[in-house]
Amino acid sequence: MPLPTELPKLLGAVVDRTGPSVVSIGRRHRGSGVVIAQDRVLTNAHNVRGDEVTVTFAGGRSERGRVGGIDIDGDLAVVAVETGDAPAIAWTDAQASLGTLVFGIAATAGGATRATIGYVSAVQRSFRGPGGRRIGGSIEHTAPLAPASSGSPIVDDKGRLVGLSTNRLGEGFYLAIPADAALRSRVEALGRGEGPRRRRLGVSVAPAHVARRLRRAVGLPPVDGLLVREVEAGSLAAVAGLREGDVITTLAGRTIADPDDLLDALVETEPPFELTLVRGTEEMTVRVEAERTAGDT
């Protein structure tokens, strides 16, 4: 752990190493981003609008880039843009842990670099992405970030990417998507123009408290689970025999208490798998046999 008197020198070294990799996103500085490869910039999905975006590099050079791949639910976007001599940031091989010293390196409207110091204050945090899905496994840190800093890198004392700052909690705490192997794989896919592939069950659901209230209203005993409000024709759910009014209670043995549980289970479970549900007063199990194309649940 560096001494307080060593931090200014260390901060300067980190900025020298990483500042040229950090960019401003949007003609009016909507957010920040970071060069991850030749002609590829990573930022948050909520920082881009449409298929094209202005990218301003350290020093003020601006280029028009094209969104090559985007993951709304994961709040990630990769922009294809001429990066010139802007270097790609290095990735860390280690996961950040509680107390890790981190540096927030963000762009400003004029192309200058802003740098702050903080610590990892928590791990395995979650927040809602712009698509409404829960993003788990996030790093909470205390490196102060100004508005329009989302999409900026959080780096370690060697200037290696630790996470991508995404969400402000207020009162001095911020969340970043960790720069782990999973993120690297997702970013590489987005860079190839491959969107995320997410399994669809093909149902619209109501949360558990609604399911309990509606069942009581028709004289049925309350059940904890998700109430099926609609089944999409030809979907996995339809093929498996789900019906409107069913209450989903487990998927592959996992308890389903809220919509996030269902979404997470679908991401992590390969078909075939079994759903336990309650229909009227009868508990039953249906088998989901096949997978259809990707999309939202």
Buried (B, 14 or more C-beta within 10 A) or exposed (E): EEEEEEBEEBBEEBBEBBBBBBBBBBEEBBBBBBBBBEBBBBBBBBBBEEEEBBBBBBEEBBBEBEBBBBBBBBBBBBBBBEBEEBEBBBBBEEBBEEEBBBBBBBBBEEBBBBBBBBBBBBBEBEBEBBBEBBBEBBBBBBBBBEEBBBBBBBBBBEBBBBBBBBBBBEEEBBBBBBBBEEBEEBBBBBBEEEEBEBBBBBBBBBEBEEBBEBBEEEEBEBBBBBBBBEBBEEBBBBBBBBEEBBBBBBBBEBEBBBBBBBBBBBBEBEBEBBBBBBBEEEEEEBEBEEBBEEEEB
